[in-house]
Amino acid sequence: MNHMQIFVINTPANPKLSVITWKKTRALRWNDFKKKPDFKSKASASSAIGFESKPFIEHIKSGNRFRFKIKDMQLNAVFIPDLSWVMKNISKENSKSLLKHEQGHFDLAEEITRKTRTQVTDRFYDKSLAVKGKNEDLAKKYAVVQATGIRKKIEHKLQKEFKTQESRYDNKTNHGLIQENQEKYNKRFEKLRV
């Protein structure tokens, strides 16, 4: 008789930090930026953006044998409030456009996540994990180690792509100061909320 159980590995990069997961109905607000400003920086604000992945693993026990499969790999773009900051002396006029630019960083991460999500699903859905271990607990631990390795590779790929795209975004918009280019990005990011 087969016994099936699905469990989730949720190991954020830093479990001590709370995050805001990207949602189309939730825009960033200045009170989301919790870190003290970096007065040495030339920037007026800084958004800490990251990625989280959660593999859903199916555990199939058949007699003394154990099988594990990745049933799903949830990917999310996240904003990290405790690592994000804004200068307090920004005019109201500049504040609105700067917040829109910072939201753009978060939107960019979501855009990259969506593209990667399809590739990950195609590559890892129903992927069997090789298991070792003389008992169920050891086999499960080994499956978790494998899934964690896969998860870290995916998150590394997301971060690498994000750094490249983020640099291009800041260069083309001059950190939000070139209104015409910023507006092009804003229109592009609006499609994420449809």
C-alpha positions as CSV (number, residue, x, y, z in Angstrom):
1,M,0.0,0.0,0.0
2,N,1.3,3.4,-1.0
3,H,1.2,6.3,1.6
4,M,1.5,9.8,0.1
5,Q,2.3,13.0,1.9
6,I,3.2,16.5,0.5
7,F,5.4,18.7,2.5
8,V,6.9,22.1,1.9
9,I,10.5,23.3,2.4
10,N,10.4,27.0,3.3
11,T,13.9,28.2,4.1
12,P,14.2,31.9,3.4
13,A,17.7,33.3,3.1
14,N,17.4,35.0,6.4
15,P,14.5,33.7,8.5
16,K,15.0,36.6,11.0
17,L,13.9,39.2,8.4
18,S,10.3,39.7,7.5
19,V,9.4,40.2,3.9
20,I,6.6,41.6,1.7
21,T,5.7,39.2,-1.1
22,W,5.0,40.9,-4.4
23,K,1.2,41.2,-5.0
24,K,-0.5,43.0,-7.8
25,T,-2.9,44.7,-5.3
26,R,-0.2,45.8,-2.9
27,A,2.1,48.7,-3.8
28,L,5.1,49.8,-1.6
29,R,4.6,52.6,0.8
30,W,7.3,54.7,2.4
31,N,6.5,53.2,5.9
32,D,7.7,49.8,4.4
33,F,11.3,51.2,4.4
34,K,12.4,50.5,7.9
35,K,16.2,50.8,7.9
36,K,17.9,54.0,9.0
37,P,19.0,56.0,6.0
38,D,22.6,55.7,4.8
39,F,23.8,59.3,4.9
40,K,27.0,58.5,3.1
41,S,25.0,57.3,0.1
42,K,24.3,59.6,-2.9
43,A,20.9,57.8,-3.3
44,S,17.7,59.1,-1.8
45,A,16.3,55.6,-1.2
46,S,17.4,51.9,-1.4
47,S,15.1,48.9,-1.9
48,A,16.3,45.5,-0.7
49,I,14.8,43.0,-3.1
50,G,15.2,39.2,-2.9
51,F,13.6,35.9,-4.0
52,E,12.1,33.0,-2.1
53,S,11.3,29.6,-3.4
54,K,9.3,26.8,-1.8
55,P,9.5,23.4,-3.2
56,F,6.4,21.2,-2.6
57,I,7.7,17.6,-2.3
58,E,5.5,14.6,-2.6
59,H,6.7,11.7,-0.4
60,I,5.5,8.3,-1.5
61,K,6.1,5.4,0.9
62,S,5.7,2.0,-0.6
63,G,6.5,-0.8,1.9
64,N,10.2,-0.2,2.8
65,R,10.9,2.0,-0.2
66,F,10.7,5.8,-0.3
67,R,10.2,8.0,-3.3
68,F,10.2,11.8,-3.4
69,K,9.1,14.1,-6.2
70,I,9.0,17.8,-6.5
71,K,5.3,18.5,-7.3
72,D,5.6,22.3,-7.5
73,M,8.2,25.0,-7.0
74,Q,6.7,28.3,-5.8
75,L,8.8,31.3,-6.6
76,N,8.2,34.8,-5.2
77,A,9.8,38.2,-5.5
78,V,10.1,39.8,-2.0
79,F,10.8,43.2,-0.6
80,I,12.8,43.3,2.7
81,P,11.7,46.2,4.8
82,D,14.5,46.0,7.5
83,L,17.2,46.4,4.8
84,S,15.4,49.2,2.8
85,W,15.7,52.9,3.6
86,V,14.6,56.3,2.4
87,M,16.0,59.8,3.3
88,K,13.4,61.8,5.3
89,N,14.1,65.2,3.6
90,I,12.5,64.5,0.2
91,S,10.0,67.0,-1.1
92,K,6.4,65.8,-1.6
93,E,6.8,66.3,-5.4
94,N,10.0,64.1,-5.6
95,S,8.7,61.6,-3.0
96,K,5.9,60.3,-5.2
97,S,8.1,59.8,-8.3
98,L,10.9,58.3,-6.2
99,L,8.5,55.8,-4.6
100,K,7.2,54.8,-8.1
101,H,10.9,54.2,-9.1
102,E,11.5,52.1,-6.0
103,Q,8.3,50.1,-6.8
104,G,9.8,49.6,-10.2
105,H,12.7,47.7,-8.7
106,F,10.2,45.4,-7.0
107,D,8.1,45.1,-10.2
108,L,11.2,44.2,-12.1
109,A,11.9,41.3,-9.7
110,E,8.4,40.1,-10.2
111,E,8.7,40.2,-13.9
112,I,11.9,38.1,-13.7
113,T,10.2,35.7,-11.3
114,R,7.3,35.1,-13.7
115,K,9.6,34.3,-16.6
116,T,11.7,32.0,-14.4
117,R,8.6,30.3,-12.9
118,T,7.6,28.8,-16.2
119,Q,11.1,27.4,-16.9
120,V,11.2,26.0,-13.3
121,T,7.8,24.4,-13.6
122,D,8.8,22.7,-16.9
123,R,12.1,21.6,-15.5
124,F,11.2,20.4,-12.0
125,Y,7.6,19.4,-12.0
126,D,7.4,15.8,-11.1
127,K,11.2,15.5,-10.8
128,S,12.1,12.5,-8.8
129,L,14.8,13.0,-6.1
130,A,17.3,10.2,-5.5
131,V,17.1,9.2,-1.9
132,K,19.5,7.5,0.4
133,G,19.0,6.5,4.0
134,K,18.1,3.3,5.8
135,N,14.9,4.7,7.3
136,E,12.2,7.2,6.4
137,D,13.7,10.1,8.4
138,L,17.1,9.8,6.7
139,A,15.5,9.4,3.3
140,K,13.4,12.5,3.9
141,K,16.4,14.5,5.1
142,Y,18.3,13.6,2.0
143,A,15.4,14.6,-0.2
144,V,15.3,18.0,1.6
145,V,19.1,18.5,1.0
146,Q,18.6,17.8,-2.7
147,A,15.6,20.1,-3.0
148,T,17.4,22.8,-1.1
149,G,20.3,22.6,-3.5
150,I,17.9,23.0,-6.4
151,R,16.2,25.9,-4.7
152,K,19.5,27.7,-4.0
153,K,20.5,27.4,-7.7
154,I,17.2,28.9,-8.8
155,E,17.5,31.8,-6.3
156,H,21.1,32.4,-7.4
157,K,19.9,32.5,-11.1
158,L,17.1,35.0,-10.2
159,Q,19.5,37.3,-8.2
160,K,22.0,37.3,-11.1
161,E,19.4,38.2,-13.7
162,F,17.9,40.8,-11.3
163,K,21.2,42.5,-10.8
164,T,21.7,42.8,-14.6
165,Q,18.2,44.0,-15.2
166,E,18.2,46.4,-12.2
167,S,21.5,48.0,-13.4
168,R,19.9,48.6,-16.9
169,Y,16.8,50.0,-15.2
170,D,18.7,52.5,-13.1
171,N,21.0,53.5,-16.0
172,K,18.1,54.0,-18.5
173,T,16.1,56.0,-16.0
174,N,19.0,57.6,-14.2
175,H,17.5,56.3,-10.9
176,G,14.1,57.7,-11.9
177,L,15.2,61.2,-13.0
178,I,14.7,60.7,-16.7
179,Q,10.9,60.9,-16.6
180,E,10.4,59.7,-20.2
181,N,12.3,56.5,-19.7
182,Q,10.8,55.9,-16.2
183,E,7.3,56.3,-17.7
184,K,8.1,53.6,-20.3
185,Y,9.1,51.2,-17.5
186,N,6.0,52.2,-15.5
187,K,3.7,51.3,-18.4
188,R,5.6,48.0,-18.8
189,F,5.2,47.2,-15.1
190,E,1.4,48.0,-15.2
191,K,1.0,44.8,-17.3
192,L,1.9,42.8,-14.2
193,R,-1.2,44.0,-12.5
194,V,-3.7,42.9,-15.1
